[in-house]
C-alpha cells in the first residue's frame, strides 16, 4: 500500500506543550502507525514546503476499555515531533494558533 503525504500526516497536535515548542521551530503531528521517520520527513516537506532538520517519534499503545461485559481496545497511535531548520519558513497552519 502506497501512502501519500496526507495519509501519513493524520492531524496536528494542539496542546499547550506543542504550542510552546513552536518557538523552537518544533511542530507535533499524529501520524500513520506504519510510517517511519524518513517517510514522515518527506511527507511534511512535500505537504508544507518546508525543510525538516529532524524527526522524533513516539509510539503510544491504546488502552484496554470495558463496556459492560465486553472488552475492547482503543487504537494505537504514533506521534511525531518535527524540527525545522533555521532557514526554513514556518508552517502557516500553526501561525494563528497562539
C-alpha positions in Angstrom: 0.0 0.0 0.0 1.4 3.4 -1.1 0.8 6.1 1.5 0.5 9.7 0.3 1.7 12.7 2.4 -1.8 13.3 3.7 -2.2 9.6 4.6 1.0 9.8 6.7 0.1 13.1 8.4 -3.2 12.4 10.3 -3.7 15.6 12.2 -1.7 18.3 14.1 -1.5 18.1 17.9 -2.7 21.3 19.5 -1.7 21.4 23.2 0.0 23.9 25.4 3.2 21.9 25.2 3.2 21.7 21.4 2.4 25.4 21.1 5.4 26.2 23.4 7.6 24.1 21.1 6.7 26.2 18.1 9.1 28.9 19.3 11.9 26.4 18.9 10.5 25.5 15.4 9.1 22.2 16.6 5.7 21.0 15.3 3.8 18.0 16.6 1.6 15.7 14.4 -0.3 12.4 14.8 1.0 10.2 12.0 0.2 6.8 10.5 1.4 4.0 12.7 3.4 2.3 10.0 5.2 5.5 8.9 9.0 5.7 9.6 11.0 8.9 10.2 12.1 9.2 6.6 8.5 8.9 5.4 7.3 11.5 7.9 10.1 13.9 6.9 9.3 13.6 3.2 5.6 14.0 3.9 6.0 17.2 5.9 8.4 18.7 3.4 6.1 17.9 0.5 2.8 18.9 2.2 4.0 22.2 3.7 7.0 23.2 1.6 9.5 23.4 4.5 12.9 21.9 5.2 13.0 19.4 8.1 16.0 19.0 10.3 15.0 16.1 12.5 12.0 13.9 13.4 11.4 12.3 16.8 8.6 9.7 17.1 6.7 8.2 20.0 4.5 5.0 19.7 1.6 5.0 22.1 -0.4 1.8 22.8 -4.1 2.1 23.0 -5.8 1.5 26.4 -8.0 -1.5 27.1 -11.5 -0.4 27.6 -14.6 -2.2 29.0 -18.2 -1.5 28.3 -20.4 -3.8 30.4 -19.1 -7.4 29.9 -17.4 -6.6 26.6 -13.7 -5.8 26.4 -12.3 -3.6 23.7 -9.2 -1.6 22.9 -8.5 1.9 21.7 -6.4 2.2 18.6 -2.6 2.5 18.8 -1.2 5.9 17.8 2.1 7.4 16.7 3.2 11.0 17.5 5.9 12.8 15.6 7.8 16.0 16.7 9.2 17.6 13.6 12.0 20.2 14.0 12.5 22.6 11.1 15.9 24.1 10.0 16.7 27.7 10.9 16.5 28.9 7.3 13.1 27.2 6.6 9.9 29.0 6.6 7.3 28.2 9.3 4.2 26.2 8.8 1.3 28.6 8.0 -1.3 26.3 9.6 0.1 26.9 13.1 0.6 30.7 12.6 -2.7 31.9 14.1 -2.9 29.3 16.9 -1.1 31.4 19.6 
